[in-house]
Amino acid sequence: MDLASRVATIDQAFSGTLGIAAVNLTTGERFDHQGGLSFYPASTIKLPLLYEIFKGASLGRWDLSDKLTLTAANMVDGSGVLSDLTPGIELSIRDVATLMIVVSDNTATNMLVDLCGTTALNESMRELEVLGVRMNRKIGIHLELPLGEATPAGMARLMELIARHDVINPQACLELIDILKRQKHKELTNRYLPETDSEDDTPAVQIASKSGWIRGVRNDVALIWAPAATYVLSMFSKDCKDRRFYHDNEGSLTLARVSQAVYEAWGAGSK
């Protein structure tokens, strides 16, 4: 069964709506399954925000070593650790950005939105032709507006540009990728992928990614280094009937099966 047929079969069994965009950076092949649909971004919106922070640093608007102050106004529940700390502490912009990605810290996200603003971020996405991706507000604040929107194809383009070092400058792209490699939440993409194939535990597959979820939504945008290819995989879902937060959530398993299908089509190589 080819990749399109496998993904269609996975989608048919899913209770919600699925959108996929993938780019094989080794062969140039592209795959799209409803990649132009609009989805709620959840924490994947932190990927374009990370880009905007590094872009601003490259333009001299701030230095990544500059300090930001944690304020009570920016402290929100959800993922991360800063909401459990004491207002008034100072962290470098680089450290705040790292927390935003590595542990998906929502408070760190709000601190960075204060720094760069959503208008600049959205303008950058338009300039890059990252279609259908925008951020409207900070997390947990002004809830009359949705957090933002995203398309699988748009997020795949942004990750591809970073992977190819086609934005900001090569050094910035390398640092962006390094931060994304350290994200702790990789279970959506790598659940069914091989973990290691050597005695020294060298990973068989390496992943740089940003995932996101709320009830009924599971998303992941990943850059994957596999034995036979390097590729970008952008997976989004919505309206899943399984609204529980647990490891075997239907949406989580669905995205993991899509990742497995793409890996076996592009990344596994000969056996």
TACOR-V288729 format. One line per field, one symbol per residue. ss: DSSP state (H for helix, E for strand, - for the rest). A space follows every 10 residues. Layout:
ss = ???
This chain:
ss = --HHHHHHHH HH----EEEE EEEE-----E EEE----EE- -HHHHHHHHH HHHHHHHH-- ------EEE- -HHH------ -HHH-----E EEHHHHHHHH HH---HHHHH HHHHHH-HHH HHHHHHH--- ---EE----- -------EEE EHHHHHHHHH HHH------H HHHHHHHHHH H-----HHHH -----E---- --E--EEEEE EEEE--EEEE EEEEE----E EEEEEEEE-- ---------H HHHHHHHHHH HHHHHHH--- -
